[in-house]
Each structure stands twice: as structure tokens, then as C-alpha cells.
Amino acid sequence: MANLAPILLVEDNPNDLELSLAALRKSQLANEIVVTRDGAEALDYLFARGDYEGRPGGCPAVVILDLKLPKMDGLEVLEAIKHTRELCHTPVVMLTSSREERDLVRSYELGVNAFVVKPVGFREFFEAIQDLGVFWAILNEPPPVGVTPRRRP
């Protein structure tokens, strides 16, 4: 079996983090789940620097990214991902409690692949995370290695 790309979960809320991890584990995904708790740490992981220097290379299967993060917010992380040639095809799902239209619009302007508002109910939140994990880690077909994005006008 080929090495599976990890799922990068970027979440600072301990309750949402615990619930997200439980949901992803229940999905029985074989992917490793890497957790970072702020935007700067997420970029350190993605660029294999700092505490993540020397980590095995490659992009995550998906980045599940909270919008409101310490040090660097989710929009800044998203912009860095989508403006980096080696990372720009990495699927990014913004998972947030924000219902502000400007956050939704800006996320799509920056190239987010999906924008999901965190459901308030426990069961709904759990199911949403499971569905995200299964879709992006199993069902989604990533682009072949070496595919270069077309420049936007």
C-alpha cells in the first residue's frame, strides 16, 4: 500500500480539536492526522521548518483550517498555501464558526476549496468532520505530481 498523505488539522479550540480528532478516527482513515494549533505552526509544518524541519516531504491530503487562529489567521495561511507553487494544489477546507460574508468571500478569492461553518450541535459537528475527512482523504482525486497551475489573469 502506498504511503498516504497526512491530514493537517489546524485548530486552536481544545473542544473542537478533541471532537474533530474523534470524528476523523471514527472514520477509520489510514491517514496520519497532524495537528497544529496556530497559523504560524501550520506554515512551519507545511514548509518543513522549525519544529518540523526534516519531516517527510510531501503535501497533506487536505488542510482543515480554522479561520480565527492565534499568531496568524486562517486567511493568511490560506494565502501562503495558494501562492506557493509546491502547495497550491493542496485542498484547503476552511472550517469556522464565522458566518460573516466577508470571510466567505475572501476565502474563495484566495482559492479555498470548501468553506464549512461549524455546526453548533455535537452530532452535526461530528458528522461534518467525518464527511470532510472521507471526501478529501479518500474520494477526492488529487492532481498528478508535477501539474503546474495556470496563472490567473
C-alpha positions as CSV (number, residue, x, y, z in Angstrom):
1,M,0.0,0.0,0.0
2,A,1.3,3.5,-0.9
3,N,2.1,6.0,1.8
4,L,-1.0,8.1,2.4
5,A,-0.7,11.8,2.7
6,P,-1.5,13.1,6.2
7,I,-4.4,15.3,7.1
8,L,-3.4,18.6,8.6
9,L,-5.8,19.9,11.2
10,V,-5.2,23.5,12.2
11,E,-7.4,24.2,15.3
12,D,-6.8,26.2,18.5
13,N,-10.1,25.4,20.3
14,P,-9.5,22.4,22.5
15,N,-13.1,21.3,22.4
16,D,-13.3,21.5,18.6
17,L,-10.0,19.8,18.3
18,E,-10.9,16.9,20.5
19,L,-14.2,16.4,18.7
20,S,-12.6,16.7,15.3
21,L,-9.9,14.1,16.1
22,A,-12.6,11.7,17.5
23,A,-14.7,12.1,14.3
24,L,-11.7,11.6,12.0
25,R,-10.6,8.5,14.0
26,K,-14.1,7.1,13.8
27,S,-14.0,7.4,10.0
28,Q,-11.1,4.8,10.2
29,L,-9.0,6.8,7.8
30,A,-5.5,5.3,7.5
31,N,-4.0,8.8,7.1
32,E,-1.9,10.3,9.9
33,I,-3.6,13.3,11.4
34,V,-1.2,16.1,12.1
35,V,-2.4,18.8,14.5
36,T,-1.1,22.4,14.7
37,R,-2.7,25.0,17.0
38,D,-2.0,28.3,15.2
39,G,-1.3,29.7,11.8
40,A,2.4,30.1,12.2
41,E,2.8,26.5,13.3
42,A,0.7,25.3,10.4
43,L,3.1,27.1,8.0
44,D,6.1,25.7,9.8
45,Y,4.7,22.2,9.2
46,L,3.8,22.9,5.5
47,F,7.3,24.4,4.8
48,A,9.1,21.8,6.9
49,R,10.8,24.4,9.1
50,G,11.2,25.0,12.8
51,D,10.0,22.0,14.9
52,Y,9.0,20.3,11.6
53,E,12.4,20.6,9.9
54,G,13.3,17.2,8.5
55,R,9.8,15.8,8.4
56,P,9.0,13.5,5.5
57,G,8.2,15.6,2.4
58,G,5.0,15.9,0.6
59,C,1.8,17.8,0.9
60,P,-1.2,16.9,3.1
61,A,-4.2,15.2,1.6
62,V,-6.2,18.1,2.9
63,V,-5.7,21.1,5.3
64,I,-8.7,21.6,7.6
65,L,-8.1,25.1,8.6
66,D,-9.8,27.2,11.3
67,L,-10.3,30.9,10.4
68,K,-9.7,32.5,13.7
69,L,-6.3,31.4,14.9
70,P,-3.6,32.9,17.1
71,K,-0.3,34.3,15.6
72,M,-1.6,34.2,12.0
73,D,-5.2,33.8,11.0
74,G,-6.6,31.2,8.6
75,L,-6.8,33.6,5.7
76,E,-3.1,34.4,5.9
77,V,-2.3,30.7,6.0
78,L,-4.6,30.0,3.0
79,E,-3.0,32.8,1.1
80,A,0.5,31.4,1.7
81,I,-0.6,27.9,0.6
82,K,-2.3,29.1,-2.6
83,H,0.6,31.3,-3.5
84,T,3.3,28.6,-3.1
85,R,3.9,26.6,-6.2
86,E,4.6,23.3,-4.3
87,L,1.4,23.7,-2.1
88,C,-1.1,25.5,-4.3
89,H,-2.9,22.3,-5.3
90,T,-3.3,21.2,-1.7
91,P,-7.0,21.1,-0.9
92,V,-7.9,23.6,1.9
93,V,-11.2,23.4,3.8
94,M,-12.0,26.4,5.9
95,L,-13.8,25.2,9.0
96,T,-15.0,28.1,11.0
97,S,-17.7,29.4,13.3
98,S,-17.8,32.6,11.3
99,R,-20.9,33.3,9.4
100,E,-19.6,36.7,8.1
101,E,-20.0,37.0,4.3
102,R,-16.6,38.9,4.0
103,D,-14.8,35.8,5.4
104,L,-16.6,33.5,2.9
105,V,-15.9,35.9,0.0
106,R,-12.2,36.4,0.9
107,S,-11.7,32.7,1.4
108,Y,-12.9,31.9,-2.1
109,E,-11.0,34.8,-3.5
110,L,-7.8,33.3,-2.1
111,G,-8.6,29.8,-3.5
112,V,-10.2,27.8,-0.7
113,N,-11.6,24.5,-1.9
114,A,-14.5,24.5,0.6
115,F,-15.9,26.7,3.3
116,V,-17.8,24.9,6.1
117,V,-19.5,26.7,9.0
118,K,-19.0,24.6,12.2
119,P,-22.4,23.2,13.1
120,V,-23.5,24.1,16.6
121,G,-24.8,20.7,17.6
122,F,-22.4,17.9,18.7
123,R,-23.8,15.3,16.4
124,E,-23.9,17.6,13.4
125,F,-20.3,18.8,14.0
126,F,-19.1,15.2,14.4
127,E,-20.7,14.1,11.2
128,A,-19.4,17.1,9.2
129,I,-15.8,16.4,10.2
130,Q,-16.3,12.7,9.3
131,D,-17.7,13.6,5.9
132,L,-14.8,16.1,5.3
133,G,-12.2,13.5,6.2
134,V,-13.7,10.8,4.0
135,F,-14.2,13.1,1.0
136,W,-10.8,14.8,0.9
137,A,-8.7,11.9,2.1
138,I,-10.4,9.0,0.2
139,L,-12.8,10.2,-2.5
140,N,-11.1,13.3,-3.9
141,E,-8.6,12.6,-6.7
142,P,-5.6,14.9,-6.3
143,P,-3.8,16.3,-9.3
144,P,-0.8,14.3,-10.5
145,V,2.6,15.2,-9.2
146,G,4.2,18.0,-11.3
147,V,1.0,19.6,-12.5
148,T,1.5,23.3,-12.6
149,P,-1.4,25.7,-12.1
150,R,-2.4,28.1,-14.8
151,R,-1.7,31.7,-13.8
152,R,-4.8,33.7,-13.0
153,P,-5.3,36.9,-15.0
